[in-house]
Amino acid sequence: MSETQKREALRQSKLAIELDDEQVRKLSEHVSMRDLADEEVLCEEGHSDDRLHAIVNGAVAVAKRQPTGEFLNLNVLTRGDLVGELAFMDGRPHYATLRAMGTTRVLSVKREELEHMLETEPVIVYRVMRAIFRVVHGILHRMGAQQSELTNYIYKLHGKY
């Protein structure tokens, strides 16, 4: 993949939502590209990963392995979505396995690379961090709404159930 294609893929991701073309070019120098085969594991549950991933194409399942060995998909992320943002931020092990659903391409940035950019490009790092937290905020908002619906269902509130 050419540098131009990598920059365009980065531009389409949530990571670059606040970046101008020059900032995308600079960030792309610290980003790698990876192709995953169907069902290939990006990161195993219980393992740490110092990389943040953005889906270029395809899909990644956030999945828990069941006692039978089968995976139960908790969420499916697609083009433009970020993957592994929570583990990237705090370094804790992943609570679920990240697994490709079909042929998938991801952009990845190492935590160390982003931290190194703090010295030379603090505005880029700040805007990337804002993008990450915007994604995390969306996750928390969705979880709160789901928890509310589950509470309504369990207690048969609001006449919906």
Secondary structure, DSSP 4 states (H G I P E B T S, - for coil): --HHHHHHHHHTSGGGTT--HHHHHHHHTTEEEEEE-TT-EEE-TT----EEEEEEESEEEEEEE-TTS-EEEEEEEETT-EESHHHHHH-PPPSSEEEESSSEEEEEEEHHHHHHHHHH-HHHHHHHHHHHHHHHHHHHHHHHHHHHHHHHHHHT-TT--
